[in-house]
Amino acid sequence: TPLTCLGPDCMFAKTCIAQGTEILTYSSKNGYKKIEDIVEGDIIYSFNKYTKKIEHDYVEKLSYTGIKETYRITTHTGLTLKCTADHPILTSINDKLIYQSIDEGLGEGSQVYISDTDGTMDDLIDSYGDLLIDVIEDVEYLGKDEVYDITVRNNHNFFANNINVHNCPLNQEKRAPIGKDCWLEVNQIKYWMEKYIEEFQ
């Protein structure tokens, strides 16, 4: 049975990135700004899933969400991201783009989508529009740390240490079905049920 949507009170609406994480920005000298230094109105980069382009976007809010347990994701190209286990990261399942967290099964072997700001070249790296496709090689528990999150105006995603991440799209886009079944969880249940049926014939 899927959980009932709690809107802004849902734990998935309060997902977090650890302090020190560099956000890909347009309005800073070196192209990056630590998440704790982000301010409302900063111009950052986000991914438009319809045009498959990386484009300018705007920060509407920075939130300090306290001290929480964090994990470090390490990818094939050497990128790392320190985040909570419930922070959605852009991946793909059966060639369909979705945002998935460590809690939801993101782990070793999962694809993640990254920006190509450093001219990454590798025979194993494929592309999707303006993004490159990377692969997670390790997920490690690190302990508690101070964490933050930002709200992005248009595409509701941003690049943290060059990895594309997201908040709960239903909550941010004001489409959360509060009091009803969580749409995201319904889709997850449907996906895994189809996988079980296929596996056990």
N, C-alpha and C positions, 0 to 999 in steps of 0.2 A: 504494500500500500504506500503510495507516495506521500511525502510530507505535505503538510498544509503550508501554503505560502504565507510568510509573515512580513513581506515587504521589507522595509528598512531594518526590521528587527531580526531578519534572517542572518545566520552566521555567514552565509555566502555573500551577503551584501557588505560584509565588513572584512573582506580579505585584504591581505597586507604584504608589503614589500619591506625588507629590512633596511635600516638606516645605512647610508653609504652607497646604496645602489645608484648607478648613474643613469639618468633619464636622457634619451636622445632629444635634444632641443634645437630650435632654430635661433632662439633669442639669447644664446650665450656664446662667449668668445671661442671656446674650444669645442663646441658642439654638444657638450654634456653638462648636466647639472645634477648634483646629488639630490635625491628625492626629498630630503628634509629641508633643502634650500629652495624648493619650488614655491612659487607664489602665484596667486590668482592672476590670470592674464598672460602668463608665460606662453610663448608659442612653442609647441612641441611637435613631434612627428607622430602620426598614427597611420594605420592601414585601412584603406577603403576597400572592403571585400567585394564591392560591386564593380569597381574599375580595376581592382588588383594593383592599385597604385599607393605608394607612400606619399602622404600629403601633410601640409601644415594643419595643425589643430590647436585648440586653446584649452588651457587649464581653467576649470571653473572653481575648483576647491582642492586644498590640501588637507588631509585628515591625519592626525596623530592617533593611532589606534591602540597604543599601550605597549606592553611587553608580552610577547607571545612566543610559543615554540616555533622554531624555524628549521628549514631544510636547505641544503645546497644542491642545486642541480648542476651537473657538469656535462657539456655537450662534446661531440666529436671534434669540433673546431676549437675547443678550449674555452668556450664561453662558460661563465658561471652565473647563477642567479640564486640569491638567498631570499626565501619567501616562506610564508606559512603554507601548511599542507592543503589549505582550501583555496589558494589563489589560482584562478583559471588561466591557463596558458594555451596559446593557439597550437593545435595539433590537427591530425586528420585520422579518421577511421573509415576504412573502405572508400578512400578518395574523397571523403566529405569533410570539409573544414568544420571543426568544433572547438570550443574552449573547454579544457578539461584540467582538473586539479590532481595533485598527488593522491588526495583522498579518493578520487574517482577512478584511479587506476593509471594515471600518468607515471611512467617510470622508465627503466632501462629499455632501450629499443624504440621508445616513442619518438615520433617526429615532432620537432618544434620549428617555428618559422622565425627567421632572423633578418635583420637589416644587413646590407652589404656595404657598410660604411668603410671597412678596411680593405676592400678589394679581395675578399676571401676567395681563394682558388683551391679546389680540391676535386679529384676525380669522382668522389662519392657525393658531392654536393650538387643537388638539382635546384631548380628555381620554380617559383610560382609567382608570376607577375613581377613586382618589384622585390619580392622576398626570396631568400634562399632557404632551402630545406635542410635543417640540421637534425642530428639524432642524439638523444640523451644516452650517455654512457654510464652515469652514476648518479644516484640520489642518496645523500648522506644527512642524517639528523645532526644538527649542530647545537641545539639547546635554545634557551630563551634570548631574545634580543628586542630592542626597540623597533617598532615597525610603523610604517606610514602607508597611505594610499592617496591617489589623486583621482579626481573626476574630470573626464575629458568631454568637451562639448559635443562634437559631431560623431566621431566613429567609436567612442567609448572604449578605446584601447590605446596603448602606448608601448614604447620600447624601453624595457628595463634591462640594462647591461646588454643591449642590442637584441633581446628576446622579446617577442610580441606577447603582451599580457593584457588581461581584461578584468573588469568587474562583472557582477551579475547584470547582464544586459536588460533583463526585465525590470529590475529595480531602477537602473539608471535611465532607462527610456520611459519610465513611468507607465509600464505595461504589466507590472507585477499583479497577478490575479490573487490579491490578498483574500485569505479565507477559503481559497479553493486549492485544488491540487497544484503542486509546483510543476510548471510545464517542463522545466529542465530535467527534473527527476523522472517525470513520465517518459520523456524521450530516452533517458538512460535505462530505465526498466525495459522499455520496448527493445532497445538495442541488445541488451544482455540476454533477454528472453529469446530473441531470434538466434543469437550465437549458441545458446544452450540447445535449442531445438535442432540447429544444424549439426552440432557436435554429436549429440546423442541420437540423431536421425529419428 
